[in-house]
Amino acid sequence: MSEGISVGGLASGLDTNGIIDGLVAIEKQQVTRLETKQKNFELTLSSWGTLSTNLTTLSRKAEGLHDPDTFDKFKITSSDEEIVTIEGKDGGTPGSFSLGVYQLARSEKIMSKTFATSHLALDISGEFTVNRTKAAVENDPTGTDVTIKIEAGDSMKEVRDKINSAEDIGISATIIKISDTEYTLSITSKDSGADGAAYTETVGTALRDLGIFNSAGEKGNVTHKVQSAQNTSSGSDITADTLFSDIDGASVGINDTISIRGMDRNGNQISTRNFVVADPASMKVSDLLSEIEKTFNGMVTASVENGRIMVTDKTTGATSLQIELSANNESGGSLGLGGLMAVNTAGKNGILQVGTDAFFSVDGLYLHSTTNEAEDSVEGVNIKMRKADITQTIQVSIDRDLDGIKSNVQDFLDSFNMVMKYIDEQTKVKVEQKKEDESNPNDPTKKNDITKGALASDSTVGRLKSELRNMLTQQFEYMVGSKYNSLASVGIMINQYSGEYEIDEEKFKKALTNSYEDVKNLFVQRGSSEDTSFIYGRSTKNTSSGRYLINVDAKTVSLLDKNDNVLKTFNAKLSGNVLTVKEDGEAKDLSITVPATGSTIFTFSKGLGMELSHYIKTVTDTYEGFVSLRKKAVQSNIDDMEDKISAKNDYVENYRQKLIKEFSNLEQTMSRMKSQSSNMLSQLGS
């Protein structure tokens, strides 16, 4: 701009610069008004941006409610956490049970024979396969075992590196230095359990040459067994089904006892247990076998072979297992079991540590696991075994963490309240009344001040607020038969003073206690039917909550009203045993695993968590969401204002230049006229 150009007013005597500035200032008022509009649009855009961010946060909180872990929270206590700890998970239920831990699972360790050096060639060649890790098998069940190729020029270090660099292999290798001239290769199974690693020599005898296999091509474990004296029934060997009354020459009487005592494989003394033959005519040898297995905490298998009671250690390798059966013959009979003697003893061929399973019990039921974690023994509970102690019985109690569940829901409500509060702030219209001047009641300067929030004039925000609130006040009609079919019914309501959602703690916890699943289903996405052969598969944001009639034979899915009357019917595609709706409508993208034939009423619920999250993602969608479209419209207004301001500034500058030119011409004309007048007066005077 050219404010520096001065015209002056020497000829005319006028303040031409002041006149020009005044006229330009009048025109610039239009620029100021445009700039004010632009700033208001910028404030509106900023408010939409903050609201969009708050909505995204709320969407994440809502998705958190959709996660079953939000509600599957437990307070778990163990009477001895040094022995066992417990974690709750999906599907868990409150209760209590007793646990015993008799042996921990551990990984197999095998040591090769010794070599004089670790860096020179071993002159051993061949190929062998090793099983993959359990994790690798679960990830890809179709994969094959890992092959290791040993070449004659490989040193011990190179053998180690080939093993450790193999992908998904079930073992790891370490070199142990015994002395300057003795090195051995220690191989550890990555997975615990009695089976250990599975090796197969496919080319050559590399494992035998390394000393990992014995000459027979085996790791060398031998199962430990003990057996009783032989008994017969009618001249033939007894079996597990033989009645005690039928054992030849035994004359077992009512309530005769058999004492079971000994030592488990880990050297722990087993407390004596007396097995009572309450009725020899109805009790079988199999009853005694079961008692033997219970006495040894499920760590042995008892059977009958060739007329002898055979007790087998479930874990191979070195063992301290000892068992003694004593028939006390209180009725004067002569049942003879004899001291159980070893059939064979543990073998060892390079095995540094035998892999073992974990043996434990739950409420007296004896179980075992290849790891020290048991996830499926008790539904909804993960048992983590820390230490074995056959003398201890651990008491475990599981209670729902109602405070934890409430905290998770409150976290969501806090985010929801923040969004609603922000909308209220940005749409508020504040009127400040000014005191009238009694002497001049019509004074325009005494009008009330009106302050509006940046989004006060935007009807889109009102729509958003209304739809969000409706989601929290709705009744979930598909919750048929439950009195907990709304948030209000479980104690989540609006505070009439603050306008914020809050939880009535007593009512909420009572609902969780009375009907946990119903409360959970208000928030969590699920699909279910009384016919368990219909299994929920998947859905998308296009799928609506509701009750549907699934007809496998007709390949249709029908939306039902609350009285189970058909409202709409959609065609579905059957692929294998999966029925999927592709038609537009409420059932779109609903996918269910179905039986070969039949029909059922299937209830699908997005749950508040997923429903609210889907809604927010829809309205904030970059291309179609009305929140995003509104932001784009406001940005367009800002850009339009920028263009108008630029054009108006150009106009004002041109206007200034025009005025300068016109007043400059005026001054020049006035100057000439004055000069001519002076000349004329001068001539007249002379």
Secondary structure, 3 states (H helix, E strand, C coil): CCCCCCCCCCCCCCCHHHHHHHHHHHHHHHHHHHHHHHHHHHHHHHHHHHHHHHHHHHHHHHHHHHCHHHCCCEEEEECCCCCEEEEECCCCCCEEEEEEEEECCECCEEECCCECCCCCECCCCEEEEECECHHHHHHCCCCCCEEEEECCCCEHHHHHHHHHHCCCECEEEEEEEEECCEEEEEEEECCCCCCCCCEEEEEECHHHHHCCCCCCCCCCCCCCEEECCCCEECCEECCCCCEHHHCCCCCCCCCEEEEEEEECCCCCEEEEEEEEECCCCCCEHHHHHHHHHHHCCCCEEEEEECCEEEEEECCCCCCCCEEEEEECCCCCCCCCCCCCEEEECCCCCCEEECCECEEEEECCEEEEECCCEEEEEECCEEEEECCCCCCCCEEEEEEECHHHHHHHHHHHHHHHHHHHHHHHHHHCEEEECCCCCCCCCCCHHHCCEEEECCCCCCHHHHHHHHHHHHHHHCECCCCCCCCCCECHHHCEEECCCCCCEEECHHHHHHHHHHCHHHHHHHHCCEEEECCCCCEEEECCCCCCCEEEEEECCCCEEEEECCCCCEEEEEEEEEECCEEEECCCCCCCCCEEECCCCCEEEEEEECHHHHHHHHHHHHHCCCCCCHHHHHHHHHHHHHHHHHHHHHHHHHHHHHHHHHHHHHHHHHHHHHHHHHHHHHHHHHHHHC
